Structures are given as C-alpha cells and as structure tokens.
Amino acid sequence: RLASALAAGPVTVTGLLRITEPGGGFLRANDPAGDRWFSRDVAAIAAAKGLRNVAPYFIDADATPNPGGLPVGGLTVVTFRNSHLVYALTWYALALMSAVAAYSVHRRRFV
C-alpha cells in the first residue's frame, strides 16, 4: 500500500508545521514496541521505523487530498472557543465593582 502511495517527483503537502516534542508535557510514555506514540518525538519514531536523515518536525496535513491517499490529512482540528461575551461581562462587572468600591471609600473619607 505504501509503495503505491509514493508519487514520482515533487509533491506539495499543506498543513501545520509542528516541532518535535520528546516526552511531551503530562503525557504517557511512548511505547515504540507497541507502535503507540503519545508525544511527537521525531527521533524516537524515526529510530523505531528504521529511518535516517529525518527532519526535526512533523507536518500535520490538512484535508486536501494527497497523491496516493498518503499522508492522511484533516486529522488535526484547531478550534478556539469563542468566549468574548463572557470576557466582556467579566471585565465590565470588575469595573463596576471597582467603581462602587472607590465611591464607597471616597464617601467614607470625605463625609
């Protein structure tokens, strides 16, 4: 299957460039024998697969179809939560509380 996916000549892959992260943060340890990877440890994956001269990064391909179907793209989804209303309400509430506290302190000192 892999040999049929190799394209002859240059190929463009679009996606996210991710630098190697050996060990990760709070992740489980990688299991090279079981082919289970919990962090992007490029050197360890290359050693387990018998690869040499690999780049120190990954490219998470986007959903654009690639020649031969590999790499499989679209698996990395980047979304950001839209909490702008909550942030605005929080800051306005803090500003209102600060104004009330300042008025209270001012009234007690000068009355």
C-alpha positions in Angstrom: 0.0 0.0 0.0 2.8 2.4 0.9 4.7 1.9 -2.4 1.5 2.7 -4.4 1.1 6.0 -2.5 4.6 7.3 -3.4 4.4 9.9 -6.1 7.1 10.5 -8.7 8.5 14.0 -8.5 7.9 16.9 -6.1 4.7 16.9 -4.1 3.2 19.8 -2.1 1.7 18.9 1.3 -0.2 21.7 3.1 -0.8 21.7 6.8 0.6 22.6 10.2 4.3 22.5 10.9 4.9 21.1 14.4 8.3 20.9 16.0 9.4 17.7 17.7 8.3 17.3 21.4 10.2 14.5 23.0 8.5 13.5 26.3 5.5 15.8 26.0 4.0 17.5 29.0 1.7 15.4 31.0 1.5 12.6 28.6 2.1 8.9 29.0 5.4 7.4 27.9 5.8 6.4 24.3 5.6 2.7 23.6 7.8 2.1 20.5 7.4 -1.7 20.7 3.6 -1.4 20.5 3.8 1.5 18.0 1.9 3.8 20.4 3.1 7.4 20.4 1.8 10.0 22.9 4.3 12.7 22.0 5.8 13.9 18.8 9.3 12.5 19.4 10.7 12.6 15.8 14.0 10.9 16.7 12.4 8.0 18.6 9.8 7.4 15.9 12.5 7.5 13.2 14.6 5.1 15.1 11.7 2.7 15.7 10.9 2.8 12.0 14.5 2.5 10.8 14.6 5.9 9.1 17.6 8.1 8.8 18.1 11.8 7.9 14.6 12.9 9.1 13.6 16.5 9.6 13.1 17.6 13.2 9.4 18.4 12.7 6.0 17.0 11.6 3.6 18.3 9.1 0.0 17.6 10.1 -1.6 17.6 6.6 -4.8 19.4 6.1 -7.9 17.8 4.5 -6.6 18.4 0.9 -6.4 15.1 -1.0 -2.8 13.9 -1.4 -1.5 11.7 -4.3 -2.0 8.1 -3.4 -4.0 9.0 -0.3 -1.0 9.5 1.9 -0.5 11.3 4.2 -4.0 11.1 5.5 -4.9 14.7 6.2 -7.5 16.6 8.2 -7.0 14.7 11.4 -5.7 17.8 13.3 -8.5 20.2 14.0 -7.7 23.6 15.5 -10.6 25.5 17.0 -10.7 28.2 19.6 -13.6 28.7 22.0 -15.5 32.0 21.4 -15.8 33.4 25.0 -15.8 37.1 24.1 -19.2 37.7 25.7 -18.1 36.1 29.0 -14.9 38.1 29.0 -16.7 41.4 28.3 -19.2 40.7 31.1 -16.4 39.8 33.5 -14.4 43.0 32.8 -17.5 45.2 33.0 -18.5 43.6 36.3 -15.0 44.1 37.7 -15.0 47.7 36.5 -18.4 48.3 38.1 -17.3 46.7 41.4 -14.1 48.8 41.4 -16.2 52.0 40.8 -18.6 51.1 43.7 -15.6 50.3 46.0 -13.9 53.6 45.0 -17.1 55.6 45.6 -17.6 53.8 49.0 -14.0 54.7 50.1 -14.3 58.2 48.8 -17.7 58.7 50.6 -16.3 57.4 54.0 -13.2 59.6 53.9 -14.9 62.9 53.0 -18.2 62.7 54.7 
